[in-house]
Amino acid sequence: MLKGPNVGKIILLNTPIGNLGDLTPRVLEALQKGETFAVEDTRVFKDLLNHLGISLTGKQIYSLHDQSEDIQIKKLIDLAQGRTLYLASEAGSPIVSDPAYPLLKAAYEAGLEVDSYSGVSSPIMALELSGLPPIPFHFQGFLPREALKKATLWKELSYGTHIFFEAPTRIEETLDQMSQENPELQVALVRELSKKFQQVERFLAKDWELIKSKVMFKGEFVLVVYNPNASSGQQHHQLKKLAEEILNQGSTPKNVAKLLGEILDRSSKDIYAQMVKPER
């Protein structure tokens, strides 16, 4: 789509996750000179501007939160036509920390330009401090609240490093459960990133009881978890899927070969060829 000189623009502003010294010059200039902003909590955003000594005069500040209806997103898209709308996070990335995705999706569909002024992001900072392998890593957002869903997640966790958010009121129970369901997981528990009481604890899940007394269950938590076993979660899921296919579709030679291939870590084609090889 061709973009003319009057096409609107949305710029994501990554703000400090705790230490105001992490604010980048480009984001600071945008906060100072920008006129139209969308934020999750207008009160928190105004407090940030006050801390930075930035006047609220002449600024239009609109709310954008998880419960924002389509009508609010349409209003913001209309506001961005022919001007710059700054999408500011309370802390960190608007996409990671706040519910910005529906607005950005609508912006692209409306032909608006989108840009980002980078800054500190808590998942990346937690990954850096975790001491766990950075590739591959998966950002999973907030953990499910339901105990059964979390138990399944720990049992079937795929290979690699996974980054989660968890509430301070649930983090102890979450780690209690993890240590029971998958004790060999490697863990970094990161608290209050970039703030005065920043804390990083690295341990095996099975050693959680030895670590627990060191942790104050207050503040913002990021949980970084590494599963070194490439087959445990993924293979369990695949075996279950193949077994269900055999039950539903019947035990054809090809289906059985696939299942045996997963179990024996061999080529299903070779197994199939061996199964159908005529007797001499």
C-alpha positions as CSV (number, residue, x, y, z in Angstrom):
1,M,0.0,0.0,0.0
2,L,1.4,3.4,-1.0
3,K,1.7,5.9,1.9
4,G,1.3,9.6,1.3
5,P,2.7,12.4,3.4
6,N,-0.4,12.7,5.5
7,V,-0.6,9.0,6.5
8,G,-0.8,8.5,10.2
9,K,1.8,6.8,12.3
10,I,1.8,4.8,15.5
11,I,5.1,4.7,17.5
12,L,5.7,2.2,20.3
13,L,7.6,3.7,23.2
14,N,9.5,1.2,25.4
15,T,9.8,2.7,28.9
16,P,12.0,1.8,31.9
17,I,11.0,-1.3,33.8
18,G,12.2,0.1,37.1
19,N,15.2,2.4,36.8
20,L,14.4,5.7,35.1
21,G,18.1,5.9,34.1
22,D,17.3,3.3,31.4
23,L,15.1,5.7,29.5
24,T,16.5,6.3,26.0
25,P,17.0,9.8,24.7
26,R,14.7,9.1,21.7
27,V,11.8,7.9,24.0
28,L,12.4,10.9,26.3
29,E,12.1,13.3,23.4
30,A,8.9,11.6,22.3
31,L,7.4,11.9,25.8
32,Q,8.4,15.6,25.9
33,K,7.2,16.6,22.5
34,G,4.5,14.1,21.8
35,E,0.9,15.3,21.9
36,T,-1.3,12.2,21.5
37,F,-0.7,9.0,23.6
38,A,-2.4,5.7,24.2
39,V,-1.6,3.9,27.5
40,E,-3.0,1.1,29.6
41,D,-3.4,3.2,32.8
42,T,-3.5,6.9,32.3
43,R,-2.8,7.6,36.0
44,V,0.4,5.6,36.0
45,F,1.5,7.2,32.7
46,K,0.9,10.7,34.2
47,D,3.0,9.8,37.2
48,L,5.8,8.7,34.9
49,L,5.7,12.1,33.2
50,N,5.6,13.9,36.5
51,H,8.7,11.9,37.7
52,L,10.5,13.0,34.5
53,G,9.5,16.6,35.0
54,I,7.4,16.7,31.8
55,S,4.3,18.9,31.7
56,L,0.9,17.5,30.9
57,T,-0.1,20.7,29.2
58,G,-1.2,20.1,25.6
59,K,-1.1,16.3,25.9
60,Q,-4.1,14.1,25.0
61,I,-3.8,10.7,26.9
62,Y,-6.2,7.9,26.0
63,S,-6.6,4.5,27.7
64,L,-6.0,1.2,26.0
65,H,-6.4,-2.0,28.2
66,D,-7.4,-5.6,28.0
67,Q,-11.0,-4.8,28.1
68,S,-10.8,-2.1,25.4
69,E,-13.7,-2.7,23.0
70,D,-13.4,-2.5,19.2
71,I,-15.0,1.0,19.4
72,Q,-12.1,2.3,21.5
73,I,-9.5,0.8,19.1
74,K,-11.4,2.4,16.1
75,K,-11.3,5.7,18.0
76,L,-7.5,5.5,18.4
77,I,-7.0,4.5,14.7
78,D,-9.1,7.5,13.7
79,L,-7.0,9.7,16.0
80,A,-3.8,8.5,14.4
81,Q,-4.9,9.5,10.9
82,G,-2.7,12.3,9.7
83,R,-0.7,12.5,12.9
84,T,1.5,10.5,15.2
85,L,0.0,8.5,18.0
86,Y,2.5,7.3,20.7
87,L,1.7,3.9,22.2
88,A,3.5,4.0,25.6
89,S,4.0,1.1,28.0
90,E,3.8,1.6,31.8
91,A,7.1,-0.4,31.9
92,G,8.9,-2.1,29.1
93,S,7.5,-3.0,25.7
94,P,3.9,-2.2,24.8
95,I,3.6,-5.5,23.0
96,V,5.1,-7.6,25.8
97,S,3.9,-5.8,28.9
98,D,0.6,-4.2,27.8
99,P,-2.3,-5.2,25.5
100,A,-1.1,-3.4,22.4
101,Y,-1.5,-6.1,19.8
102,P,-5.1,-5.5,18.8
103,L,-4.4,-1.9,18.1
104,L,-1.3,-2.6,16.1
105,K,-3.2,-5.2,14.0
106,A,-5.9,-2.6,13.3
107,A,-3.2,-0.1,12.4
108,Y,-1.6,-2.3,9.8
109,E,-5.0,-3.1,8.4
110,A,-5.8,0.7,8.2
111,G,-2.5,1.3,6.3
112,L,-0.9,3.3,9.1
113,E,2.9,3.4,9.5
114,V,4.2,1.6,12.7
115,D,7.6,2.2,14.3
116,S,9.2,1.3,17.7
117,Y,11.6,3.3,19.9
118,S,13.4,0.5,21.7
119,G,14.3,0.2,25.3
120,V,14.6,-2.3,28.2
121,S,12.3,-5.3,28.1
122,S,12.0,-7.6,31.1
123,P,11.9,-10.9,29.2
124,I,15.2,-10.1,27.5
125,M,16.8,-8.8,30.6
126,A,15.7,-11.9,32.5
127,L,17.1,-14.1,29.8
128,E,20.4,-12.2,29.9
129,L,20.7,-12.7,33.7
130,S,19.4,-16.3,33.8
131,G,22.6,-18.0,32.6
132,L,20.4,-20.4,30.6
133,P,20.8,-21.1,26.9
134,P,19.4,-18.2,24.8
135,I,18.6,-20.3,21.7
136,P,15.9,-21.4,21.3
137,F,13.9,-19.3,23.7
138,H,10.1,-18.9,23.9
139,F,8.2,-16.0,25.6
140,Q,5.1,-17.5,27.0
141,G,3.5,-14.5,28.8
142,F,1.6,-15.1,32.1
143,L,1.3,-18.7,33.3
144,P,-2.2,-20.2,33.4
145,R,-3.9,-19.8,36.8
146,E,-5.4,-23.3,36.8
147,A,-3.2,-25.9,38.7
148,L,-4.1,-28.7,36.2
149,K,-3.1,-26.6,33.2
150,K,0.2,-25.7,34.9
151,A,0.9,-29.3,35.8
152,T,0.4,-30.3,32.2
153,L,2.6,-27.5,31.0
154,W,5.5,-28.6,33.2
155,K,5.2,-32.2,32.2
156,E,5.1,-31.5,28.4
157,L,7.4,-28.5,28.3
158,S,9.3,-28.6,25.0
159,Y,13.1,-28.4,24.6
160,G,14.7,-25.0,25.1
161,T,14.4,-21.9,27.3
162,H,10.9,-20.6,28.3
163,I,10.2,-17.2,29.8
164,F,7.0,-16.7,31.9
165,F,5.5,-13.9,33.9
166,E,3.9,-14.9,37.3
167,A,2.1,-13.0,40.0
168,P,3.9,-12.6,43.4
169,T,0.9,-14.2,45.1
170,R,1.2,-17.4,43.0
171,I,4.9,-17.8,42.3
172,E,5.7,-19.9,45.4
173,E,2.8,-22.4,44.6
174,T,3.9,-22.5,41.0
175,L,7.5,-23.4,41.9
176,D,6.3,-26.0,44.4
177,Q,4.3,-27.6,41.6
178,M,7.1,-27.4,39.1
179,S,9.5,-29.1,41.4
180,Q,7.1,-32.1,41.7
181,E,6.1,-32.4,38.1
182,N,9.5,-31.9,36.4
183,P,12.4,-31.8,38.9
184,E,15.1,-31.8,36.3
185,L,14.2,-28.4,34.8
186,Q,16.8,-25.7,35.1
187,V,15.4,-22.5,36.6
188,A,16.2,-18.8,37.0
189,L,13.8,-16.9,39.3
190,V,14.2,-13.2,38.6
191,R,12.6,-10.5,40.7
192,E,12.4,-6.7,40.6
193,L,14.5,-6.2,37.5
194,S,16.6,-3.0,37.4
195,K,15.2,-1.9,40.8
196,K,16.9,-1.5,44.1
197,F,16.0,-5.1,45.3
198,Q,16.8,-6.9,42.1
199,Q,17.3,-10.6,42.7
200,V,18.3,-13.6,40.6
201,E,18.2,-17.2,41.9
202,R,19.4,-20.0,39.7
203,F,18.7,-23.6,40.6
204,L,17.4,-27.0,39.5
205,A,13.6,-27.4,40.1
206,K,14.3,-30.3,42.5
207,D,16.3,-28.0,44.7
208,W,13.6,-25.4,45.1
209,E,13.0,-26.2,48.8
210,L,16.7,-25.2,49.4
211,I,16.2,-21.9,47.6
212,K,12.8,-20.9,48.8
213,S,13.9,-19.2,52.1
214,K,16.0,-16.7,50.1
215,V,13.1,-15.3,48.1
216,M,10.8,-12.5,49.2
217,F,7.5,-13.0,47.5
218,K,6.9,-9.4,46.6
219,G,7.3,-7.4,43.5
220,E,7.5,-8.3,39.8
221,F,8.6,-11.8,38.9
222,V,10.0,-13.3,35.7
223,L,10.5,-17.1,35.6
224,V,13.0,-18.5,33.1
225,V,13.0,-22.3,32.7
226,Y,15.2,-24.5,30.5
227,N,14.3,-28.0,29.5
228,P,17.5,-29.7,28.4
229,N,15.7,-32.9,27.3
230,A,14.9,-32.5,23.7
231,S,12.5,-35.4,23.7
232,S,10.6,-35.3,27.0
233,G,7.7,-32.9,26.4
234,Q,7.6,-33.0,22.6
235,Q,8.0,-36.8,22.3
236,H,5.3,-37.4,25.0
237,H,2.9,-35.1,23.0
238,Q,3.8,-36.8,19.7
239,L,3.4,-40.3,21.1
240,K,0.0,-39.5,22.5
241,K,-1.1,-38.0,19.2
242,L,0.0,-41.0,17.2
243,A,-1.6,-43.4,19.7
244,E,-4.9,-41.5,19.4
245,E,-4.7,-41.7,15.6
246,I,-4.3,-45.5,15.8
247,L,-7.3,-45.8,18.1
248,N,-9.4,-43.6,15.9
249,Q,-8.3,-44.7,12.4
250,G,-7.2,-48.3,13.0
251,S,-3.8,-49.8,13.3
252,T,-2.7,-49.5,9.7
253,P,1.0,-50.4,9.0
254,K,1.9,-46.8,8.3
255,N,0.4,-45.5,11.6
256,V,2.1,-48.3,13.6
257,A,5.4,-47.5,11.8
258,K,5.1,-43.9,12.8
259,L,4.5,-44.8,16.4
260,L,7.4,-47.3,16.5
261,G,9.6,-44.7,14.8
262,E,9.0,-42.2,17.7
263,I,9.6,-44.9,20.4
264,L,12.7,-46.3,18.8
265,D,14.0,-43.0,17.4
266,R,14.3,-44.6,13.9
267,S,13.0,-43.7,10.5
268,S,9.3,-44.6,10.2
269,K,10.0,-45.4,6.5
270,D,12.6,-48.0,7.3
271,I,10.3,-49.6,9.9
272,Y,7.4,-49.6,7.5
273,A,9.6,-51.3,4.8
274,Q,10.7,-53.9,7.4
275,M,7.1,-54.5,8.4
276,V,5.8,-55.1,4.9
277,K,8.9,-56.9,3.6
278,P,7.7,-60.2,2.1
279,E,8.9,-63.4,3.9
280,R,11.4,-65.5,2.0
